[in-house]
Amino acid sequence: MSHRSTPHTEGPSRNPGMPLDTSMFEGIRVNRPATERRADGFGSRRSVKKAYQAAWLVNAIRLIDLTTLAGDDTRGKVHRLCAKARNPLASHIREGLDLGNMPLTVGAVCVYPTMVPHAVEALDGSGIPVASVATGFPAGLMPLHLRLAEIEWTVAQGAHEIDIVITREHVLTGNWQALYDEIMAMREACGDAHLKVILATGELGTLSKVYAASMVAMQAGADFIKTSTGKEGVNATLPVSLTMVRALRDYGALTGHKIGFKPAGGIKSAKEALQWQVLMKEELGRPWLEPDLFRFGASSMLGDIERQLEHHVTGRYAASHRHAMS
Amino acid sequence: MKISEIMTDMDYGPAPEAQDIVQDWLGRHEAGFGHFIDGTFTGAGETFAVTNPATGGEIARVTQGTTADVDAAVAAARKAQPKWAGLQGHQRARHLYALARHVQQHARFLAVLESLDNGKPIRESRDADIPLVARHFYHHAGWAELVAEEFPDRQPWGVCGQIIPWNFPLLMLAWKVAPALAAGNTVVLKPAEYTPLTALAFAEIAAECGLPAGVLNIVTGDGATGAAIAGHDGVDKLAFTGSTEVGKILRRQTAGSGKGLTLELGGKSPFIVFEDADLDAAVEGVVDAIWFNQGQVCCAGSRVLVAEAIEARFTERLKARMARLTVGNPLDKNTDIGAIVHPVQRDRIAELVAQGRAEGAEIHQGAAPEGCFYPPTIITNAQPASVLSTEEIFGPVVTITPFRTPDDAVALANNTRYGLAASIWSEGITQALDIARQVKAGVIWVNGTNLFDAAAGFGGYRESGYGREGGREGMAAYMRSPARTGQETDLPALDPVPGGPTGAALDRTAKLFIGGKQARPDSGYVYQVNGAKGPIGLAALGSRKDIRNAVEAAAKASGWANTTGHQRAQILYYLGENLSARAEEFTARLTASGTKEKTARAEVEAAIARCFRYAAWADKFDGAVHNTVSGHVTLAMHEPLGVMGVVAPTEAPLAGLLSLMLPALAMGNRVVAVPSQTHPLSATDLYQVIETSDIPAGVVNIVTGPRDELARVLAQHDGVDALWYVGSARKQVEADSAGNLKQVWTEADGARDWAGSEGQSRDFLARATQVKNIWVPYGA
């Protein structure tokens, strides 16, 4: 396990990207029924029970990008979220789990750009990075220069990670060059901040397009690829995640670079936290259960995990109003 | 273990399935199980041990069934059968529905018991075996309800003897019992010696839900008990799932008995991966194909054929996937591969792999614990002649062989004596369906593998057996048309006379018709054909070599199977038309052989009518689209059997021959016909009509001569796919067919009026075809 004290002091070297190479994805056709069948297996073929389940849930906490992306976000709301990010588990649960002095925080806090200063303030000294959704989130249909300016502004406010959204049109029309150029420009605008590329897979239509878009994003220098904004009709699903993870594996096999993955949107339960971790372990192995390579975009999942862990500790079912809200 | 320690490795940890309820049940039966006969359990007799293969420990004792036990079970089934068959379909449906419901209620119990007894992972018994068992009973409750309407003029066989294997113990019971009961049969079933426990638990369930006594009887025991059932005079139909070796023994044992027989046997199924496949999907497909149920699956995709262009990439990915498989405790929910059913089977796998290694194959293996386990295994560099490429291993062992072109893939796929299943992986629907059509197998999965449903037929081509289980075609195997009896009189031996110029009193000498040409018999002899008033001609005395030549010619004429129904119809109509033009000549020929003129005229008319009838059918004997699982199209296609031997009835020599030949031709088969030995001349006249009717060379071949001798050569010929025989040597012909397990239909002479309406039936179309079920999952 790696424990961070300050953001970005560890982890793999960044993905430098490569020239656009459409041959890495143009022949690839992803078979949906087969992908769904395999995805079903992550829940049915693997099972973690008792102490193992508790450990896997604790690990999931480390992987959460604790998120608030609402129109009515305020400084107060963000501060509350950051407090939860620093102390994700009630102390009696921590003690019951015998975690000792294991540092346990979420992976990052994720907010809109204008909320970044509040998050930076609230997380000062915690080592928890601030992530922000820039680029005209969630549709991303602002003029490119404004989107790039938004990234630069957000990074200047102290964001360590930028979650950008791609122009879906480029994927739907197969304009890979435009997609590549756009993401590369955003990567440059990010500077030292890590780039997470949201594909908005719910709007891409087919898994073959998801694979292709993943590959272009990585070629353009994405540090992470991410499923969804949380605002599409269909958010993170296991079959989509499996497709992206396989693209990430293939990119790594060809270039040697490890890319991170972030499913986001609609992931609410502890059970899902287990399924996605199983997917990562089965398809990519142990390194992808660390926050430098895997994050959940989630706002309410932490609450369910805390409830499940309390049950593990006390043997009684918990009620959410007894846990600190975020 | 501490949470923080677990977080270091992030292992899955143990996830054991509780087994206390099953252990309690086994404890209650500690004294040993008896048989289930006539609605009650007998006391335990001489017992043998049933073991848990994962531990080697004894978990129960069951009774070795004696012939007396089998007698009692058959008698109980016989007694119960009329009343069971006499119930309204609806009443039988309620019973089957109750069985389905109760299986669901006891689902977890049955899953745990199955895993304990067989060694299969609990995930599979829980998610695959037992849900399919329930599904099978629900589906057949439906058939019980509908059988009278959907299968008019058919009747149940009576008492069915059923012998099932150890790889899917309860599921195979369901596949056998559900259709049998739905159709109105009663059952005597023997579960496998290694895995009898879920069948006994099922017997308790049957009693619990009020299935009438005697309708289902379960007798446990080894092969001797199975042989007693197979050979029992009181058994009307035998259904067997197991090895091809035993299937052949049963074919010989039941020859001439009039028993119905369906066989679901071994396989060496190809798994074909094209360059345009989703490689990850195909890799996962191999996991489901060969590492499902420890590879102990008759339809396991055990021969991966992969496009050479992607072979290296595919093999590398498969090896990486194999490394992540967990082998071990069947009752742990994280186990991918459980225990091999028995040390004997484990040793057999190890021995075959050792033999393959000695032959030069390269072996790549995962890890497996000590005991009755075998690691997942990939074999590369196994040549087509290697034992690993030809033998059914029945273990988690898969070979990888590269191919160059689609034709090459098909040739490799069909280079086997089996024909049970095939998987085809390609994102191109055009290519995938082309290959699906060409591979000789009863079940084809496109971009999938090991897909099952009660509504689809399952069963093989070639030495993988015959008959289907599941769906409408499976129901058909549990019913028959009313039996016909005829005369079992042998024909006189033929005296060879030298061929050559004949006396003026005799007509010309008829030759054989092989490969579209008239041919002299290899023997160089002819035989005298007599009419009512003495000799009327000479016919060629055909022999083994003529049959050999005829089969060779028929095999070459394979293009006939690919003609459209419309094309075949045109040719058969033309045949009828040409026959009609020469009606007077044929009438005279039949009259000369002793038939009254009026009868002869009617027979010629019937022959012409047959041409029209089967021309009509040629493009109308459609398959079906089965209603299986969501997101899949399941096509049941009727395919010709290939080269068929047709041995014609003695009487009605023209109409009889055509009544058999025409349905075979209409469905796309090539025919080697042996005409009536006594009255062959109308058949030999026929080849002149055939020559003028655009029937391609080799599609019809006619060999006259000693009927039973020629029939037996056909029966023994491995290149003949099916044989229809009318005559008195049925027992020999059926026994001889065991060599390649060709499909055989026999009837006694005189059992029907071949020139009358009985001479034509849809049954002949069904017999002239086999059903290929093609599964195509879809999803954009």
Contacts between the chains, C-beta under 8 A, distances in Angstrom:
chain1	res1	chain2	res2	distance
A	1	B	7	6.0
A	1	B	8	6.4
A	27	B	276	7.6
A	28	B	278	7.8
A	29	B	276	6.8
A	29	B	278	5.8
A	29	B	427	4.0
A	30	B	278	5.7
A	30	B	281	7.8
A	31	B	278	4.0
A	31	B	281	4.4
A	31	B	427	6.5
A	31	B	447	5.5
A	31	B	779	7.7
A	32	B	779	3.6
A	32	B	780	6.5
A	33	B	447	7.1
A	33	B	448	7.2
A	33	B	631	5.8
A	33	B	632	7.9
A	33	B	777	3.8
A	33	B	778	6.8
A	33	B	779	4.4
A	34	B	278	6.2
A	34	B	280	7.9
A	34	B	281	3.3
A	34	B	284	6.4
A	34	B	285	7.0
A	34	B	447	6.0
A	34	B	448	7.0
A	34	B	777	7.3
A	35	B	278	7.8
A	35	B	280	7.9
A	35	B	281	6.7
A	36	B	779	7.0
A	37	B	284	7.3
A	37	B	288	8.0
A	37	B	448	7.9
A	38	B	280	7.7
A	38	B	281	7.5
A	38	B	284	4.8
A	44	B	123	6.3
A	44	B	127	5.9
A	45	B	123	6.2
A	45	B	334	7.4
A	45	B	336	6.9
A	46	B	12	5.8
A	46	B	333	7.8
A	46	B	334	5.7
A	47	B	12	7.0
A	47	B	15	4.0
A	47	B	333	4.0
A	47	B	334	5.8
A	48	B	12	5.4
A	48	B	13	6.0
A	48	B	15	6.9
A	49	B	13	6.6
A	49	B	14	7.2
A	49	B	15	4.7
A	50	B	13	7.4
A	51	B	1	5.9
A	51	B	2	7.9
A	51	B	3	6.2
A	51	B	6	6.3
A	51	B	13	7.1
A	52	B	6	5.7
A	52	B	11	7.2
A	52	B	12	6.4
A	52	B	13	3.2
A	52	B	14	7.9
A	52	B	15	8.0
A	54	B	3	5.6
A	55	B	3	4.6
A	55	B	4	7.9
A	55	B	6	3.7
A	55	B	7	5.0
A	55	B	10	7.5
A	56	B	6	7.9
A	56	B	10	7.0
A	58	B	3	6.0
A	58	B	7	6.5
A	59	B	7	5.5
A	59	B	10	6.6
A	97	B	3	5.1
A	98	B	2	6.0
A	98	B	3	6.3
A	98	B	4	7.7
A	99	B	3	6.3
A	99	B	4	6.3
A	100	B	4	6.7
A	102	B	4	5.5
A	205	B	780	7.7
A	206	B	780	5.9
A	246	B	280	5.5
A	277	B	10	7.7
A	281	B	10	6.5
A	282	B	324	6.1
A	286	B	9	7.2
A	286	B	10	5.9
A	289	B	10	5.2
